[in-house]
């Protein structure tokens, strides 16, 4: 009985492995000098029925290349117009979600990214597929291979715009995170929290290097007896003063 169960599990594992192997995505390598338009092809093998809905999420570095368009390939698996949404999170991180409502099954090119090579602080990135969904369901363990984007040049140092952005969650109760950008290394940042009538509730000074940061604010750990309501956070550096608002709930 135990032997039979082990054989069944082995066969089941083999079947699942083979099923996952039927989904694969690979991206070609491309290169070009800043300002040129590059065409990067994405190919794949998708075990799908006709008229399936496919979504693919890619990650890349937005300072290396800008996505201008995403188009189907003649004779490829995607028959319908392709839609995409590009989300730039920071100078180092961006994601593009691509979806198509009508596909044909098989093993062939899927789509082409039309890219503009940029003169940014980085000279190379990988257009990396990170997630595949079919008909709204995430495909487990597909084969995902990224393609390099190389833009030969002398790396530049990015000019950062210093700011205090939003906080999340907002409204908040136990904790919240403030998103900020600092322009120079070893910058002293002074935070001041004021209530709705302008009274100082809390202040502190911390040191940050140049770049994007998240600063955690936890009233309970600071033994602050805060009333429910609106507050204003001020961030001061040697370069300027920045403000944002938040709401505290008890």
N, C-alpha and C positions, 0 to 999 in steps of 0.2 A: 504493500500500500504506500509506504514512504517512498520506495523507489519510483513507483508510478507518478507520485506527486512531483518528485524532483525532475523526472523526465518532462512532465507537463510544463513546469515552470521554466525549464530550459528552452523548450519549444516556444513558449510564450515570449520569453525574453528575446529569442532569435527573431520572432515575427515582429516584435516592436522595433528591434534594431533595424530590420530591413525596411519597415514602414518609414522610420525617421530618415533613413538613407535616401529615400525617394524625394526628399526636399533639400535642394542645395542652391546656394547663391554665391556667385563669384564676381569680382569687380576687376576690370583691366587697370593696369598702371598707365599713367599719363604724365607728361612733363612739358613745360614751356616757360618762356621768359615772362616777366610781369607785363600785363596788358594784353597778352594773347588769349584767344578763345580756344578752350580745350573741349574735346568730346570724349567722355568716359563711358564705356559700355558696361552694362550689368547683365550677366547671363545667369541662367539657372535651369534647374530641373524641378518641375512642380507636378506632383501626382494629383491633378485636379480634373474635375468635370468642367465642361464648357459652361460659361456664364457664372463662374465662381467670382467671389470678391476677395481680392488679395491686398494686403497691406505690408509694407516693408519699412522698417525704421533704420536709418543710417546715422552714424556719428562722424564728425570731422572737425578740423580746426578752421574757424572762419577767417583767420588772418592769412591763410594760404590761398584760398580760392573762394569765389562767390558763385552761388548757383543762379544761373540765368534762366534755365528752362529744364524740364524733364519731359522727354518725348518717347513714344513707342518706337520700336525698330521694325522696319519693313520685313514681313515674314516671321516676326517674333511671336512670343506667347501672348503679349498684351494686344488685344484688338481695339479696345476702346480708348478714348482720350485719357491720358494719365493726369491725375491731380496730385499736387504736393503742397506741403506746408513746411516752411523753413523756420526753425526756432533757434535764435542765437542766445545762448545763456551767458557767455562771457567771451573774453578774447581768446580763451583756450578751448572753449566747448560750444558745440552747436549740434543740432539734430535736424534731420529732414525726414518727414513722414511722407511716403509715396503710396498712393492707392489707385486701384483700377477695378472697375465693376465687371468687366467682361474679359475673360482670358480663354486661351485654348491650352489643353494639356500638352506636355511634351518636354523636350530638352533643347532650348534655343535661347537666343538673346531676349532679354526682357525689356530693357529700356536704355536710354542714353541720357546722361547728365551733360548739359551744356554749361561749361564753367568758364569764369574769367580768372586767369592767374593774377594774383595780387602781389604787390610789393609790401609785404607785412614783416613782422618781427620773426616769423618762422618761414622756413624754406621747404618744408615737407609735412605732409599729413597723410592719413589713411582714410579713405571713404570706406567705413567699416559697417557692413550690415550687422545689426545687433538684435533684431527681432523680426519674426515672420508670422503673419496671421493669415488664416484662410477662413473666409465666411465668419469672421469675428472671433475665431478660436486661435490661441497661440499654439504654434507648431512646436512640439517638444524636441529639443536637440537637433535642429537642422544643421547642415554643413554650411557655415558662413565664412567666406574668405574675402577680405578687404583688398582694395587696390590703392597703391600709392599715388599721391599727387605731389610732384616735385616742381618747384619753381626756383631754379638756380639764381642766386643773387647774394649780395651781402646783407645779412640779417640787420633789420632796423630795430631800434628800441621804441616800443609803442609810447605814444603820448597819452597818459591817463588823465581822464577828467575826474577830479576829486569831487565826491558827492556822498551824501547820506541818503540812501534810497528808502524803500518801504520796509516794513517789518512784518514778519509772519510767525505765528498767526496774529491776526488783528481783526476784531477784538481778541484779547488774550486774557487768560486767568492766571495760570501758574508760571508760565514762561513765554518769552517771545524772542525772536532773532531779528536784529537789525542788519540790513545789507548795506555795506559801505565800500567806497573805493578811495584808496590813498595814492597820491601821485609820486611820493618819494619814499625811499627806504629810511628806516629809523625815525619815523614821524610820531611825535607825541600827539595823541588824540584825546581831547578833553570832552567827556560826555556830561551833559546836564539835563535832568528831567524836571519839568515844571508842571504844576497842575493848571487847571483852567483859569485860575485867578492870578497866575504868574508867580506863585510861591515855589521856591526851590525844594524839590523832594529828595533828589539824590544827585551826586556828582562823583566822577572818578576819572582818572587819567590812565591810559594804556598806550603802549608803543606798537606800531604796525610798520611792516615793510610795504613797498609799493605793490599795488595789486588790489584784487577784489577780496573782501573779507566778510565773515559773518560774526556778529558780536552778540553773545547770549546775555539776556537780561532776565534774572530770576528774582522777583521781589522777596519771596520767602527766604531765600538764602541770604539776602541782605538785611533781613529783619525789618522790612519796610511795611508799615501799616497804611496801605494805600486805600483810599476810598474809590468806589466805583465811579467811573467817568472818563472824560477826555484828558489826555496829557500831551505835552510837547517835548520831544527830545531834540536837544541841540548838540551838534558835533562841531568842535573848534580845533583847527590846526593852524600852523604858521601861515597857511595859504588862504584861510578864510573860515567862515562860519556857515553851517548848513543846518536845516531844520526838517523835521517830519512830525506827524501827529500819530497818536495811537489811542486806543480805548481799552481801559482795564475793567474787567467784570469780576465781581466777587461771587 
